[in-house]
Amino acid sequence: MTENGSAPWSVEPADPRSPEAAAILRLYLAEMICRYYGRPTDNAEIDRHLAEGHDSDDLTPPTGLLLLARRSGEAVGCVGLRRLDAQTLELTRMFVRPDTRGDGAAAELLSSAEVAARELGARTIRLTTREDLVEARALYAKHGYAEIPPYGDDPLADHWFEKKLD
């Protein structure tokens, strides 16, 4: 557990299908839709995206892991790890609720994901992100992630990052 200015953080694994994790993941997806299209979304659109394969069901062992950040017991963010190969994990679903941004949750989630990746035997973390996610790109660069050539087939990806784990 990490102390910040207002309350202690905790970061723990969670089942993406649990009500608490599903709620945070819906908030993540809602923000991604709104930012991508530049307009509000609704539950029907979020449900459609989930039905089209934008769910997080693979973020469970052995294919992945979902971590939830909590402050005062309440879920405020998430990050996922998805196995790409025996030594490479992909960081995905990085999200912090807007009302708790700026308090260190993103850095705590990223650090916890790196620890978990090492424990899972990874030597490298990769990720994709979009042009409009300026804050995310700055966070990754600040924490030692370097831009790399494209990998995978994500049609929404504009930037690809990688970090070698010690």
TIRO-2110 file (N, C-alpha, C; in Angstrom, 1 decimal):
// TIRO-2110
0.8, -1.2, 0.0, N, 1, A
0.0, 0.0, 0.0, CA, 1, A
0.9, 1.2, 0.0, C, 1, A
0.5, 2.2, -0.7, N, 2, A
1.3, 3.5, -0.9, CA, 2, A
0.5, 4.6, -0.3, C, 2, A
1.1, 5.5, 0.4, N, 3, A
0.5, 6.7, 0.9, CA, 3, A
0.6, 7.8, -0.1, C, 3, A
-0.5, 8.6, -0.3, N, 4, A
-0.4, 9.8, -1.1, CA, 4, A
-1.0, 10.9, -0.2, C, 4, A
-1.2, 12.1, -0.8, N, 5, A
-1.6, 13.2, 0.0, CA, 5, A
-2.9, 13.1, 0.7, C, 5, A
-3.9, 12.3, 0.1, N, 6, A
-5.2, 12.3, 0.7, CA, 6, A
-5.6, 11.0, 1.3, C, 6, A
-5.1, 9.9, 0.8, N, 7, A
-5.5, 8.6, 1.4, CA, 7, A
-4.6, 7.5, 0.8, C, 7, A
-4.5, 6.3, 1.5, N, 8, A
-3.7, 5.3, 1.0, CA, 8, A
-4.2, 4.6, -0.3, C, 8, A
-3.3, 4.2, -1.1, N, 9, A
-3.6, 3.5, -2.3, CA, 9, A
-3.4, 2.0, -2.0, C, 9, A
-4.2, 1.2, -2.6, N, 10, A
-3.9, -0.2, -2.7, CA, 10, A
-4.1, -0.7, -4.1, C, 10, A
-3.3, -1.6, -4.6, N, 11, A
-3.5, -2.2, -5.9, CA, 11, A
-3.5, -3.7, -5.8, C, 11, A
-4.6, -4.3, -6.3, N, 12, A
-4.7, -5.7, -6.1, CA, 12, A
-5.3, -6.4, -7.4, C, 12, A
-5.0, -7.6, -7.6, N, 13, A
-5.6, -8.3, -8.7, CA, 13, A
-7.1, -8.4, -8.6, C, 13, A
-7.8, -8.4, -9.7, N, 14, A
-9.3, -8.6, -9.7, CA, 14, A
-9.7, -9.3, -10.9, C, 14, A
-10.9, -10.0, -10.7, N, 15, A
-11.5, -10.7, -11.9, CA, 15, A
-12.2, -9.6, -12.7, C, 15, A
-11.9, -9.5, -14.0, N, 16, A
-12.6, -8.4, -14.8, CA, 16, A
-14.1, -8.6, -14.9, C, 16, A
-14.6, -9.7, -14.5, N, 17, A
-16.1, -10.0, -14.6, CA, 17, A
-16.8, -9.6, -13.2, C, 17, A
-16.0, -9.3, -12.2, N, 18, A
-16.6, -8.9, -10.9, CA, 18, A
-17.3, -7.6, -11.1, C, 18, A
-18.3, -7.3, -10.3, N, 19, A
-19.1, -6.1, -10.5, CA, 19, A
-18.2, -4.8, -10.4, C, 19, A
-17.3, -4.8, -9.4, N, 20, A
-16.4, -3.6, -9.2, CA, 20, A
-15.5, -3.4, -10.4, C, 20, A
-14.9, -4.5, -10.9, N, 21, A
-13.9, -4.3, -12.0, CA, 21, A
-14.7, -4.0, -13.3, C, 21, A
-15.8, -4.7, -13.5, N, 22, A
-16.7, -4.4, -14.7, CA, 22, A
-17.1, -2.9, -14.7, C, 22, A
-17.4, -2.3, -13.6, N, 23, A
-17.8, -0.9, -13.5, CA, 23, A
-16.7, 0.0, -14.0, C, 23, A
-15.5, -0.3, -13.4, N, 24, A
-14.3, 0.5, -13.8, CA, 24, A
-14.0, 0.4, -15.3, C, 24, A
-14.0, -0.9, -15.8, N, 25, A
-13.8, -1.1, -17.2, CA, 25, A
-14.8, -0.4, -18.1, C, 25, A
-16.0, -0.3, -17.7, N, 26, A
-17.0, 0.4, -18.4, CA, 26, A
-16.7, 1.9, -18.5, C, 26, A
-16.2, 2.4, -17.4, N, 27, A
-15.8, 3.8, -17.3, CA, 27, A
-14.6, 4.0, -18.3, C, 27, A
-13.7, 3.1, -18.3, N, 28, A
-12.6, 3.2, -19.2, CA, 28, A
-13.1, 3.2, -20.7, C, 28, A
-13.9, 2.2, -21.0, N, 29, A
-14.4, 2.1, -22.4, CA, 29, A
-15.2, 3.4, -22.8, C, 29, A
-16.0, 3.9, -21.9, N, 30, A
-16.8, 5.1, -22.1, CA, 30, A
-15.8, 6.3, -22.5, C, 30, A
-14.8, 6.4, -21.7, N, 31, A
-13.8, 7.5, -22.0, CA, 31, A
-13.1, 7.3, -23.3, C, 31, A
-12.7, 6.1, -23.6, N, 32, A
-12.1, 5.8, -24.9, CA, 32, A
-13.0, 6.1, -26.1, C, 32, A
-14.3, 5.8, -26.0, N, 33, A
-15.2, 6.1, -27.0, CA, 33, A
-15.4, 7.6, -27.2, C, 33, A
-15.6, 8.2, -26.0, N, 34, A
-15.9, 9.7, -26.1, CA, 34, A
-14.7, 10.4, -26.7, C, 34, A
-13.5, 10.1, -26.2, N, 35, A
-12.3, 10.8, -26.7, CA, 35, A
-12.0, 10.5, -28.2, C, 35, A
-12.3, 9.2, -28.6, N, 36, A
-12.0, 8.9, -30.0, CA, 36, A
-13.0, 9.6, -31.0, C, 36, A
-14.3, 9.5, -30.6, N, 37, A
-15.3, 10.1, -31.5, CA, 37, A
-15.6, 11.6, -31.2, C, 37, A
-15.1, 12.1, -30.1, N, 38, A
-15.3, 13.5, -29.8, CA, 38, A
-16.7, 13.8, -29.4, C, 38, A
-17.4, 12.9, -28.8, N, 39, A
-18.8, 13.1, -28.5, CA, 39, A
-19.2, 12.2, -27.3, C, 39, A
-20.3, 12.5, -26.6, N, 40, A
-20.7, 11.6, -25.5, CA, 40, A
-21.1, 10.2, -26.1, C, 40, A
-21.1, 9.2, -25.1, N, 41, A
-21.6, 7.9, -25.5, CA, 41, A
-22.7, 7.5, -24.5, C, 41, A
-23.3, 6.3, -24.7, N, 42, A
-24.3, 5.9, -23.8, CA, 42, A
-24.1, 4.4, -23.5, C, 42, A
-24.9, 3.8, -22.6, N, 43, A
-24.8, 2.4, -22.3, CA, 43, A
-25.0, 1.5, -23.4, C, 43, A
-25.9, 1.8, -24.4, N, 44, A
-26.1, 0.9, -25.5, CA, 44, A
-24.8, 0.8, -26.4, C, 44, A
-24.2, 2.0, -26.6, N, 45, A
-22.9, 2.0, -27.4, CA, 45, A
-21.8, 1.2, -26.7, C, 45, A
-21.7, 1.4, -25.4, N, 46, A
-20.7, 0.7, -24.6, CA, 46, A
-21.0, -0.8, -24.7, C, 46, A
-22.3, -1.2, -24.5, N, 47, A
-22.6, -2.7, -24.6, CA, 47, A
-22.3, -3.2, -26.0, C, 47, A
-22.5, -2.4, -27.1, N, 48, A
-22.2, -2.9, -28.4, CA, 48, A
-20.7, -3.1, -28.6, C, 48, A
-19.9, -2.2, -28.0, N, 49, A
-18.4, -2.4, -28.1, CA, 49, A
-18.0, -3.6, -27.3, C, 49, A
-18.6, -3.8, -26.2, N, 50, A
-18.2, -5.0, -25.4, CA, 50, A
-18.6, -6.3, -26.2, C, 50, A
-19.8, -6.3, -26.8, N, 51, A
-20.2, -7.4, -27.6, CA, 51, A
-19.3, -7.7, -28.8, C, 51, A
-18.7, -6.6, -29.3, N, 52, A
-17.8, -6.8, -30.5, CA, 52, A
-16.4, -7.2, -30.1, C, 52, A
-16.2, -7.6, -28.9, N, 53, A
-14.9, -8.1, -28.5, CA, 53, A
-14.0, -7.1, -27.8, C, 53, A
-14.5, -6.0, -27.3, N, 54, A
-13.7, -5.1, -26.6, CA, 54, A
-13.8, -5.3, -25.1, C, 54, A
-14.1, -6.5, -24.7, N, 55, A
-14.2, -6.9, -23.3, CA, 55, A
-12.8, -7.2, -22.7, C, 55, A
-12.7, -7.5, -21.5, N, 56, A
-11.4, -7.7, -20.8, CA, 56, A
-11.4, -9.1, -20.2, C, 56, A
-12.2, -10.0, -20.8, N, 57, A
-12.2, -11.4, -20.2, CA, 57, A
-10.9, -12.1, -20.3, C, 57, A
-10.0, -11.7, -21.2, N, 58, A
-8.7, -12.4, -21.3, CA, 58, A
-7.7, -11.9, -20.2, C, 58, A
-8.1, -11.0, -19.4, N, 59, A
-7.2, -10.5, -18.4, CA, 59, A
-7.3, -11.3, -17.1, C, 59, A
-7.3, -12.6, -17.3, N, 60, A
-7.3, -13.5, -16.2, CA, 60, A
-6.2, -14.6, -16.4, C, 60, A
-5.7, -15.2, -15.4, N, 61, A
-4.7, -16.2, -15.6, CA, 61, A
-5.2, -17.4, -16.4, C, 61, A
-4.5, -18.0, -17.3, N, 62, A
-3.1, -17.8, -17.6, CA, 62, A
-2.8, -16.7, -18.7, C, 62, A
-3.8, -16.1, -19.3, N, 63, A
-3.6, -15.2, -20.5, CA, 63, A
-3.4, -13.8, -20.0, C, 63, A
-3.7, -13.4, -18.8, N, 64, A
-3.5, -12.1, -18.4, CA, 64, A
-3.8, -11.8, -16.9, C, 64, A
-3.9, -10.6, -16.6, N, 65, A
-4.1, -10.1, -15.2, CA, 65, A
-4.7, -8.7, -15.2, C, 65, A
-5.7, -8.5, -14.4, N, 66, A
-6.2, -7.2, -14.2, CA, 66, A
-5.9, -6.7, -12.8, C, 66, A
-5.4, -5.5, -12.6, N, 67, A
-5.2, -4.9, -11.3, CA, 67, A
-6.1, -3.7, -11.1, C, 67, A
-6.7, -3.6, -9.9, N, 68, A
-7.5, -2.5, -9.6, CA, 68, A
-6.8, -1.6, -8.5, C, 68, A
-6.9, -0.3, -8.7, N, 69, A
-6.4, 0.6, -7.7, CA, 69, A
-7.5, 1.0, -6.9, C, 69, A
-7.3, 1.1, -5.5, N, 70, A
-8.4, 1.5, -4.6, CA, 70, A
-7.8, 2.6, -3.7, C, 70, A
-8.7, 3.5, -3.4, N, 71, A
-8.4, 4.5, -2.4, CA, 71, A
-9.5, 4.5, -1.4, C, 71, A
-9.2, 4.4, -0.2, N, 72, A
-10.2, 4.2, 0.9, CA, 72, A
-11.2, 3.1, 0.6, C, 72, A
-10.7, 2.1, 0.0, N, 73, A
-11.5, 0.9, -0.3, CA, 73, A
-12.3, 1.0, -1.6, C, 73, A
-12.3, 2.1, -2.3, N, 74, A
-13.1, 2.3, -3.5, CA, 74, A
-12.3, 2.2, -4.7, C, 74, A
-12.7, 1.5, -5.7, N, 75, A
-12.0, 1.3, -7.0, CA, 75, A
-11.9, 2.6, -7.7, C, 75, A
-10.7, 3.1, -8.1, N, 76, A
-10.5, 4.3, -8.8, CA, 76, A
-9.8, 4.2, -10.1, C, 76, A
-9.3, 3.0, -10.4, N, 77, A
-8.5, 2.8, -11.6, CA, 77, A
-8.2, 1.3, -11.8, C, 77, A
-7.7, 1.1, -13.0, N, 78, A
-7.3, -0.3, -13.4, CA, 78, A
-6.2, -0.3, -14.4, C, 78, A
-5.5, -1.4, -14.6, N, 79, A
-4.6, -1.7, -15.6, CA, 79, A
-4.5, -3.2, -15.8, C, 79, A
-4.4, -3.6, -17.1, N, 80, A
-4.3, -5.0, -17.4, CA, 80, A
-3.0, -5.4, -18.0, C, 80, A
-2.7, -6.6, -17.9, N, 81, A
-1.5, -7.2, -18.6, CA, 81, A
-2.0, -8.4, -19.3, C, 81, A
-1.6, -8.5, -20.6, N, 82, A
-2.0, -9.6, -21.5, CA, 82, A
-0.7, -10.2, -22.0, C, 82, A
-0.7, -11.5, -22.0, N, 83, A
0.5, -12.3, -22.4, CA, 83, A
0.6, -12.2, -24.0, C, 83, A
1.8, -11.7, -24.5, N, 84, A
2.0, -11.8, -25.9, CA, 84, A
2.9, -13.0, -26.3, C, 84, A
3.9, -13.3, -25.4, N, 85, A
4.7, -14.5, -25.6, CA, 85, A
5.3, -14.8, -24.2, C, 85, A
6.1, -15.8, -24.1, N, 86, A
6.7, -16.3, -22.8, CA, 86, A
7.3, -15.2, -22.0, C, 86, A
7.9, -14.2, -22.7, N, 87, A
8.7, -13.2, -22.0, CA, 87, A
8.2, -11.8, -22.2, C, 87, A
7.0, -11.6, -22.9, N, 88, A
6.5, -10.3, -23.2, CA, 88, A
5.0, -10.2, -22.8, C, 88, A
4.7, -9.2, -22.0, N, 89, A
3.3, -8.9, -21.7, CA, 89, A
3.0, -7.5, -22.3, C, 89, A
1.7, -7.4, -22.6, N, 90, A
1.2, -6.1, -23.1, CA, 90, A
0.4, -5.4, -22.0, C, 90, A
0.7, -4.1, -21.8, N, 91, A
0.0, -3.3, -20.9, CA, 91, A
-1.3, -2.8, -21.6, C, 91, A
-2.4, -2.9, -20.9, N, 92, A
-3.7, -2.5, -21.6, CA, 92, A
-4.7, -2.0, -20.5, C, 92, A
-5.7, -1.3, -20.9, N, 93, A
-6.8, -0.9, -20.0, CA, 93, A
-6.3, 0.0, -18.9, C, 93, A
-5.3, 0.8, -19.2, N, 94, A
-4.8, 1.7, -18.2, CA, 94, A
-5.8, 2.9, -18.0, C, 94, A
-6.3, 3.0, -16.8, N, 95, A
-7.4, 4.0, -16.6, CA, 95, A
-7.4, 4.4, -15.1, C, 95, A
-7.6, 5.7, -14.9, N, 96, A
-7.9, 6.3, -13.6, CA, 96, A
-9.1, 7.2, -13.7, C, 96, A
-10.0, 7.1, -12.8, N, 97, A
-11.2, 7.9, -12.8, CA, 97, A
-10.8, 9.4, -12.8, C, 97, A
-11.5, 10.2, -13.6, N, 98, A
-11.2, 11.6, -13.7, CA, 98, A
-11.1, 12.3, -12.4, C, 98, A
-12.0, 12.0, -11.5, N, 99, A
-12.1, 12.7, -10.2, CA, 99, A
-10.9, 12.3, -9.3, C, 99, A
-10.1, 11.4, -9.6, N, 100, A
-8.9, 11.0, -8.8, CA, 100, A
-7.6, 11.2, -9.5, C, 100, A
-7.6, 11.8, -10.7, N, 101, A
-6.4, 12.0, -11.5, CA, 101, A
-5.6, 13.0, -10.8, C, 101, A
-4.2, 12.9, -11.0, N, 102, A
-3.3, 13.9, -10.4, CA, 102, A
-2.9, 13.5, -9.0, C, 102, A
-3.4, 12.4, -8.4, N, 103, A
-3.0, 12.0, -7.1, CA, 103, A
-2.0, 10.9, -7.0, C, 103, A
-1.5, 10.4, -8.2, N, 104, A
-0.5, 9.4, -8.2, CA, 104, A
-1.0, 8.0, -8.5, C, 104, A
-2.3, 7.8, -8.7, N, 105, A
-2.9, 6.5, -9.0, CA, 105, A
-2.3, 5.9, -10.3, C, 105, A
-2.1, 6.7, -11.3, N, 106, A
-1.6, 6.1, -12.6, CA, 106, A
-0.2, 5.6, -12.4, C, 106, A
0.7, 6.3, -11.7, N, 107, A
2.1, 5.9, -11.4, CA, 107, A
2.1, 4.6, -10.6, C, 107, A
1.2, 4.6, -9.6, N, 108, A
1.1, 3.4, -8.7, CA, 108, A
0.6, 2.2, -9.5, C, 108, A
-0.4, 2.4, -10.4, N, 109, A
-0.8, 1.3, -11.2, CA, 109, A
0.3, 0.8, -12.1, C, 109, A
1.0, 1.7, -12.8, N, 110, A
2.1, 1.3, -13.7, CA, 110, A
3.2, 0.6, -13.0, C, 110, A
3.5, 1.1, -11.8, N, 111, A
4.6, 0.4, -11.0, CA, 111, A
4.1, -1.0, -10.6, C, 111, A
2.9, -1.1, -10.1, N, 112, A
2.3, -2.4, -9.7, CA, 112, A
2.3, -3.4, -10.9, C, 112, A
1.9, -2.9, -12.1, N, 113, A
1.9, -3.7, -13.3, CA, 113, A
3.3, -4.2, -13.6, C, 113, A
4.3, -3.4, -13.5, N, 114, A
5.7, -3.8, -13.7, CA, 114, A
6.1, -4.9, -12.8, C, 114, A
5.8, -4.7, -11.5, N, 115, A
6.1, -5.8, -10.5, CA, 115, A
5.4, -7.1, -10.8, C, 115, A
4.1, -7.0, -11.2, N, 116, A
3.4, -8.2, -11.5, CA, 116, A
4.0, -8.9, -12.8, C, 116, A
4.4, -8.1, -13.7, N, 117, A
4.9, -8.6, -15.0, CA, 117, A
6.2, -9.4, -14.7, C, 117, A
7.0, -8.8, -13.8, N, 118, A
8.3, -9.5, -13.4, CA, 118, A
7.9, -10.8, -12.7, C, 118, A
7.0, -10.8, -11.8, N, 119, A
6.5, -12.0, -11.1, CA, 119, A
6.0, -13.1, -12.1, C, 119, A
5.4, -12.6, -13.2, N, 120, A
4.9, -13.6, -14.2, CA, 120, A
6.0, -14.0, -15.2, C, 120, A
7.2, -13.6, -15.0, N, 121, A
8.4, -14.0, -15.8, CA, 121, A
8.6, -13.2, -17.0, C, 121, A
8.0, -12.0, -17.1, N, 122, A
8.2, -11.2, -18.3, CA, 122, A
9.5, -10.4, -18.2, C, 122, A
10.1, -10.2, -19.3, N, 123, A
11.3, -9.4, -19.4, CA, 123, A
11.0, -8.1, -20.1, C, 123, A
9.8, -8.0, -20.8, N, 124, A
9.5, -6.8, -21.6, CA, 124, A
8.0, -6.6, -21.4, C, 124, A
7.7, -5.3, -21.3, N, 125, A
6.3, -4.8, -21.4, CA, 125, A
6.1, -4.0, -22.7, C, 125, A
5.1, -4.3, -23.4, N, 126, A
4.8, -3.4, -24.6, CA, 126, A
3.4, -2.9, -24.4, C, 126, A
3.1, -1.8, -25.2, N, 127, A
1.8, -1.3, -25.2, CA, 127, A
1.5, -0.5, -26.4, C, 127, A
0.2, -0.3, -26.7, N, 128, A
-0.2, 0.6, -27.8, CA, 128, A
-1.0, 1.7, -27.2, C, 128, A
-1.0, 2.8, -27.8, N, 129, A
-1.9, 3.9, -27.4, CA, 129, A
-2.2, 4.8, -28.6, C, 129, A
-3.1, 5.7, -28.4, N, 130, A
-3.6, 6.6, -29.5, CA, 130, A
-3.0, 8.0, -29.4, C, 130, A
-3.1, 8.7, -30.6, N, 131, A
-2.7, 10.0, -30.7, CA, 131, A
-3.4, 11.0, -29.7, C, 131, A
-4.7, 10.7, -29.5, N, 132, A
-5.4, 11.6, -28.6, CA, 132, A
-5.2, 11.4, -27.1, C, 132, A
-4.5, 10.3, -26.7, N, 133, A
-4.2, 10.0, -25.3, CA, 133, A
-2.9, 10.6, -24.9, C, 133, A
-2.8, 11.9, -25.0, N, 134, A
-1.5, 12.7, -24.8, CA, 134, A
-1.0, 12.4, -23.3, C, 134, A
-1.9, 12.4, -22.4, N, 135, A
-1.5, 12.2, -21.0, CA, 135, A
-0.9, 10.8, -20.8, C, 135, A
-1.4, 9.8, -21.4, N, 136, A
-0.9, 8.5, -21.3, CA, 136, A
0.5, 8.4, -21.9, C, 136, A
0.7, 9.0, -23.1, N, 137, A
2.0, 8.9, -23.7, CA, 137, A
3.0, 9.6, -22.8, C, 137, A
2.7, 10.7, -22.2, N, 138, A
3.6, 11.4, -21.3, CA, 138, A
3.9, 10.5, -20.1, C, 138, A
2.9, 9.9, -19.6, N, 139, A
3.1, 9.0, -18.4, CA, 139, A
4.1, 7.9, -18.8, C, 139, A
3.9, 7.2, -19.9, N, 140, A
4.7, 6.1, -20.3, CA, 140, A
6.2, 6.6, -20.5, C, 140, A
6.4, 7.7, -21.2, N, 141, A
7.7, 8.2, -21.4, CA, 141, A
8.4, 8.6, -20.1, C, 141, A
7.7, 9.2, -19.2, N, 142, A
8.2, 9.5, -17.9, CA, 142, A
8.7, 8.3, -17.1, C, 142, A
8.1, 7.2, -17.4, N, 143, A
8.4, 6.0, -16.6, CA, 143, A
9.3, 5.0, -17.4, C, 143, A
10.0, 5.5, -18.4, N, 144, A
11.0, 4.7, -19.1, CA, 144, A
10.5, 3.9, -20.3, C, 144, A
9.3, 4.1, -20.8, N, 145, A
8.9, 3.4, -22.0, CA, 145, A
9.3, 4.2, -23.2, C, 145, A
9.9, 3.5, -24.2, N, 146, A
10.4, 4.1, -25.4, CA, 146, A
9.5, 3.7, -26.6, C, 146, A
9.3, 4.6, -27.5, N, 147, A
8.5, 4.3, -28.7, CA, 147, A
9.3, 3.3, -29.5, C, 147, A
8.5, 2.4, -30.1, N, 148, A
9.1, 1.3, -30.9, CA, 148, A
8.3, 1.2, -32.2, C, 148, A
8.8, 0.5, -33.2, N, 149, A
8.0, 0.3, -34.4, CA, 149, A
6.7, -0.5, -34.1, C, 149, A
5.7, -0.3, -35.0, N, 150, A
4.4, -1.0, -34.7, CA, 150, A
4.5, -2.5, -34.6, C, 150, A
3.7, -3.0, -33.7, N, 151, A
3.5, -4.5, -33.6, CA, 151, A
2.0, -4.7, -33.5, C, 151, A
1.6, -6.0, -33.8, N, 152, A
0.2, -6.3, -33.7, CA, 152, A
-0.6, -5.7, -34.8, C, 152, A
-1.9, -5.9, -34.6, N, 153, A
-2.9, -5.5, -35.6, CA, 153, A
-4.0, -4.6, -35.1, C, 153, A
-3.7, -3.8, -34.1, N, 154, A
-4.7, -2.9, -33.5, CA, 154, A
-4.9, -1.7, -34.4, C, 154, A
-6.1, -1.6, -35.0, N, 155, A
-6.3, -0.5, -36.0, CA, 155, A
-6.5, 0.8, -35.4, C, 155, A
-6.6, 0.9, -34.0, N, 156, A
-6.7, 2.2, -33.3, CA, 156, A
-5.4, 2.7, -32.8, C, 156, A
-4.4, 1.9, -32.9, N, 157, A
-3.1, 2.3, -32.3, CA, 157, A
-2.4, 3.3, -33.2, C, 157, A
-1.8, 4.3, -32.6, N, 158, A
-1.0, 5.3, -33.3, CA, 158, A
0.4, 5.3, -32.8, C, 158, A
0.6, 4.8, -31.5, N, 159, A
1.9, 4.8, -30.9, CA, 159, A
2.2, 3.5, -30.2, C, 159, A
3.4, 3.0, -30.3, N, 160, A
3.8, 1.7, -29.7, CA, 160, A
4.9, 2.0, -28.8, C, 160, A
4.9, 1.4, -27.6, N, 161, A
5.9, 1.6, -26.6, CA, 161, A
6.4, 0.3, -26.0, C, 161, A
7.6, 0.3, -25.5, N, 162, A
8.2, -0.9, -24.9, CA, 162, A
9.1, -0.5, -23.7, C, 162, A
9.2, -1.3, -22.7, N, 163, A
10.1, -1.2, -21.6, CA, 163, A
10.7, -2.5, -21.3, C, 163, A
12.0, -2.5, -21.2, N, 164, A
12.7, -3.8, -20.8, CA, 164, A
12.7, -3.8, -19.2, C, 164, A
12.3, -4.9, -18.7, N, 165, A
12.3, -5.0, -17.2, CA, 165, A
13.6, -5.6, -16.7, C, 165, A
14.1, -5.1, -15.6, N, 166, A
15.4, -5.6, -15.0, CA, 166, A
15.2, -6.9, -14.4, C, 166, A
END
